C-alpha cells in the first residue's frame, strides 16, 4: 500500500493572483507625539471635570499644598532678588543711554510683575514640586497601586491627580504675589542705591506706567502655569515606561516639557494681553 500524500493547505486568494499577502504595518513613530499630546489634553479635561465631583479629597489637597509651598517658598524668594536686580540694572542702563532715567522704576517693575514673576514661580514649581509629583505617581504606577485603585472602583485622577493640580495652582497664585513684592524691592534697592536713582522718581514712574490689569495678568499667568506644571507632571507620572528607570526618565521629561510649554503659553498670553488692554494713557 502506498502512503497517502500530504494535503497542502489552501493558499490565499492574493497568492493565487500573484500578489503578496497584506501585512500589518506598525504604527508610525511620527504619530506618537500627536497621540501623547491628545492624551495630555484628555487628562486635562478629565481633571477639569473631576474638580467639581464629590467627594473632594480635602486632606490630600492640604498635604499637597503644604508640600508644594514648603519646597518652593524659600527658593522663589532667593531667586527673585537677583532676578529683579538684573532687570533693574539692565533697564536702568538702557534708559540712561536713551535719556529717560525717570522711567526706570516703572519699566523694571512692569517687567517683574508681568513676565519674570509668573515664570519664576512656574519654573520652580515644575522643577521642585512637579518632579516630586511625577516620581510619586510613577512609583505608584509601577507598583500597580493605580491599577488596584481602578479595580476597586476608585478613580486615580479624582483621588490623586486633582488635589495635586489644585495645590500647584493655588501655590502658584500665592507665590506669585510674594515673588512680585520681593523682586520689586530688589529692583528698587539696586536702582536707588547702585545706580543713584531717587525714590520719588522710581515710584512716580511706576504709578505713571502701571495699571491694575498688569497685576491681574500676572496672577492669571501664574494660575495657568501652575495648572500646566501639575498636569504635565501627573501625565508623565501616570505613564512611565521601563520600570524604575522609566520613572526617572519620566521626571526629566516632565520638567523639560513643562518648560517648553510655559514659554510658548507665555508668549501667547502676552500677545493677547497687549492687544486687549491698551497701555496707560493710550
Residue pairs with C-beta under 8 A, 6 or more apart in sequence:
12 21
14 20
14 21
14 22
15 21
39 235
39 239
40 231
40 232
40 235
43 157
43 161
43 231
43 234
43 235
43 238
44 227
44 231
46 157
47 157
47 161
47 162
47 165
47 231
47 234
50 155
50 157
50 158
50 161
50 162
51 162
51 166
53 158
56 162
57 158
57 159
57 162
57 163
60 159
60 160
60 163
61 163
61 166
61 167
63 163
64 133
64 163
64 164
64 167
65 166
65 167
65 170
65 171
67 129
67 132
67 167
68 125
68 129
68 167
68 168
68 171
69 171
69 174
69 175
71 128
71 129
71 132
72 121
72 124
72 125
72 128
72 129
72 171
72 175
73 175
73 178
75 124
75 128
76 120
76 121
76 124
76 175
76 178
76 179
77 178
77 179
77 182
79 120
79 124
79 179
80 112
80 116
80 117
80 120
80 178
80 179
80 182
80 183
80 186
81 182
81 183
81 186
82 186
83 112
83 116
83 120
83 183
83 186
84 108
84 112
84 116
84 182
84 183
84 184
84 185
84 186
84 187
84 190
85 186
85 187
85 189
85 190
87 108
87 111
87 112
87 116
87 183
87 187
88 104
88 108
88 186
88 187
88 188
88 190
88 191
88 195
89 190
89 191
89 194
89 195
91 104
91 107
91 108
91 111
92 101
92 104
92 108
92 190
92 191
92 195
92 197
95 101
95 103
95 104
95 107
96 195
101 197
101 201
102 201
102 204
102 205
103 205
103 208
103 209
104 191
104 195
104 197
104 201
104 202
104 205
105 187
105 188
105 191
105 197
105 201
105 202
105 203
105 204
105 205
105 206
106 205
106 206
106 207
106 208
106 209
106 210
107 205
107 209
108 187
108 191
109 184
109 187
109 206
109 210
110 209
110 210
110 214
112 180
112 183
112 184
112 187
113 180
113 184
113 210
113 214
113 215
113 218
114 214
114 217
114 218
114 221
114 270
114 273
115 266
115 270
116 179
116 183
117 176
117 179
117 180
117 183
117 218
117 222
118 172
118 176
118 218
118 221
118 222
118 225
118 266
119 225
119 262
119 263
119 266
120 179
120 183
121 172
121 175
121 176
121 179
121 222
121 225
121 226
122 172
122 221
122 222
122 225
122 226
122 228
122 229
122 258
122 262
123 259
123 262
124 175
125 168
125 171
125 172
125 175
125 225
125 226
125 229
126 229
126 232
126 233
126 254
126 255
126 258
126 259
126 262
127 255
129 168
129 171
129 229
129 233
130 168
130 229
130 230
130 232
130 233
130 254
130 255
130 258
131 233
131 251
131 254
131 255
133 164
133 168
133 230
133 233
133 234
133 237
134 233
134 234
134 236
134 237
134 247
134 250
134 251
134 254
135 237
135 247
135 248
135 251
136 237
137 146
137 160
137 161
137 233
137 234
137 237
137 238
138 236
138 237
138 238
138 240
138 246
138 247
138 250
138 251
139 244
139 247
140 146
140 160
140 237
141 237
141 238
141 239
141 240
141 247
142 240
142 243
142 244
142 246
142 247
146 156
146 160
146 238
149 155
149 156
149 159
150 156
156 238
160 234
161 230
161 234
161 238
164 230
164 233
164 234
165 227
165 230
165 231
165 234
166 230
167 230
168 226
168 227
168 229
168 230
168 233
169 223
169 226
169 227
169 230
170 226
171 226
172 222
172 223
172 225
172 226
172 229
173 219
173 222
173 223
173 226
175 222
176 218
176 219
176 221
176 222
177 219
180 215
180 218
188 199
188 202
191 197
191 202
192 198
192 199
192 202
208 280
208 281
209 279
209 280
210 280
211 277
211 280
213 273
213 277
217 269
217 273
217 277
220 269
221 266
221 269
224 265
224 269
225 262
225 265
225 266
228 258
228 261
228 262
228 265
229 258
229 262
232 254
232 257
232 258
232 261
233 254
233 258
235 254
236 250
236 251
236 253
236 254
236 257
237 247
237 250
237 254
239 250
240 246
240 247
240 249
240 250
241 249
241 250
242 249
